[in-house]
Amino acid sequence: MKTSFLLLSFLLFACTPSPEKEDTSTSQEITENTEITMPVNSEPALEQCELILGFDAWEPYQYLDVGGVVTGLDIELVTGVAQQIGCEVSYQQGTWVDLLAALQRGEVDMLLGASKTEAREEFAFFSDPYRMEEFSLYIRKGDSSAQSYQTITEFIENEASIGIVSDYVYGPEVAGLLDSPEQSKGFVNAIMGELNVARLLDEDIDGFLEDSFVGASLLRRKALSELIVEHEIKIQTGNAYVMFSQQGITPEQLSMFNTELQKVKDSQVYTDLISKYAM
């Protein structure tokens, strides 16, 4: 087995745990707010409300910035829309599993980046979708062979290996390949995305799949854009929703939230916000 100094040193000082792996035993309430300039709301706001937004650190969607300020693409967007309907937002950090249980009990009012399921609809309301979840394939810069492949299937059929994160959902094409005893050998599992970065630099794999915004943020923070590039291959895996506790918001407030959300999505504010975190 290959032992790499690069892999070891990268993990020692560069790892940021994904939200699923983060070991946070207790939730922490945080009150700092992040605001963006929203389109003017011409409709009267509902009676003042207060919402607790639960988040687990997952840059660039939701995380703590310098000074303990809660920020991120999802945070800026959803907080701004909530304020448009007259709701003040405070923040509570924790693991996804703990926060989901807290929302079900009515102790947290909303969670971000959620997938809609029938089981969750029994205790939660869902907003309209506010962004599409998308994964990109990342390869070593200058790897002409990897660059020439047009699909994930072609990548695997040419005996190129792809790093993935255990328990992530990558869509039907990847799922089908993973179900094949022969083609599944082309995928290498990792417990976190940063491990795939190190393996790619060590040439242990030929590419890795990562959320497009997370991948862009990771390459920017670790100054790796001269070594790793984004392939043209992208996979869209579904919509992301805001999940609300049925005890924390009324159907009328949900309707107003969706109305204001659509206004933002139709405006330059949304385009600018996406561009801000995509670079």
C-alpha positions, 0 to 999 in steps of 0.5 A, spaced: 500 500 500 502 506 498 504 511 504 504 518 502 507 524 506 502 529 502 496 525 504 498 525 511 500 532 511 494 534 508 489 531 513 493 534 519 492 541 517 487 542 512 481 537 514 474 540 515 469 535 517 463 534 513 456 536 516 455 528 517 461 527 520 462 533 524 462 531 532 458 536 535 455 533 542 451 539 543 447 544 540 450 552 540 445 558 540 448 563 536 445 570 535 449 573 529 445 575 523 447 575 516 443 580 511 443 581 504 439 587 500 433 583 498 428 586 493 423 591 496 417 587 499 411 591 496 406 586 501 405 588 508 409 583 513 405 578 517 405 579 525 412 579 527 415 572 528 421 569 531 425 563 528 430 559 530 434 556 524 438 550 525 445 549 521 451 544 521 457 547 518 458 546 511 462 551 507 460 555 503 452 553 504 452 554 512 458 556 516 461 560 522 465 566 519 471 570 522 468 573 529 463 567 529 458 570 524 453 565 521 454 566 514 454 562 507 450 561 501 443 558 504 444 562 510 444 569 506 438 567 502 434 564 507 435 569 512 433 575 507 427 572 505 425 570 512 426 577 514 422 580 508 416 576 511 417 579 518 421 574 521 427 575 525 432 569 525 437 566 530 441 561 529 443 554 533 448 550 531 449 542 531 449 536 527 444 534 522 441 528 526 440 532 532 437 538 529 432 534 525 430 531 531 429 538 534 425 540 528 421 534 529 420 536 537 419 544 535 425 546 538 428 548 531 424 552 526 427 551 520 433 547 516 436 548 510 439 544 504 433 539 506 431 533 501 423 532 501 421 525 503 414 523 505 416 521 512 418 528 513 412 531 510 408 528 516 412 533 521 415 538 517 413 543 511 417 544 505 418 551 501 419 551 494 426 549 491 431 554 492 437 551 488 439 545 485 444 540 488 449 539 483 456 535 483 462 536 479 467 531 477 474 534 479 481 532 475 488 533 475 490 539 471 493 537 465 490 530 465 488 530 457 486 523 458 481 524 464 479 531 460 477 527 454 471 523 457 464 525 456 461 521 461 462 518 468 460 511 465 466 512 460 471 515 465 470 508 469 470 504 462 477 506 461 479 504 468 480 511 471 478 511 478 473 516 481 473 518 489 466 518 492 464 520 499 461 514 503 453 515 503 452 521 499 447 520 493 450 521 486 444 520 482 442 514 477 448 514 473 453 513 479 448 508 482 447 504 476 455 503 476 455 502 483 450 496 483 455 493 478 460 488 481 465 490 475 464 497 474 463 499 482 471 497 482 472 504 479 470 508 485 474 509 491 470 511 498 472 516 503 469 518 509 470 526 507 471 530 501 478 532 503 481 525 503 479 525 495 483 531 494 489 528 497 488 522 493 487 525 487 494 529 488 497 523 490 495 520 483 491 514 487 485 516 483 484 520 477 478 524 479 473 525 484 466 527 485 464 533 489 458 538 490 460 544 485 459 549 490 463 545 496 468 544 491 469 551 488 470 553 496 475 548 497 480 549 491 479 556 493 481 556 500 486 551 499 489 554 493 489 548 489 486 551 483 493 550 479 493 543 481 486 541 480 480 543 475 473 542 474 471 537 469 465 539 464 462 533 467 456 535 472 451 531 475 444 534 478 441 530 483 435 534 485 432 540 489 434 543 495 428 545 500 427 549 506 424 545 511 420 548 517 417 545 523 409 545 523 409 548 530 414 554 528 410 557 522 403 557 519 401 555 512 400 563 511 407 564 513 409 559 508 406 561 502 408 568 503 415 565 504 415 562 497 412 568 494 418 572 497 423 567 495 420 567 488 421 574 487 429 573 490 430 568 485 427 572 479 432 578 481 439 580 480 440 579 488 440 571 486 444 571 481 449 575 484 449 571 491 450 564 486 456 568 483 459 570 490 459 563 492 461 559 486 467 563 485 
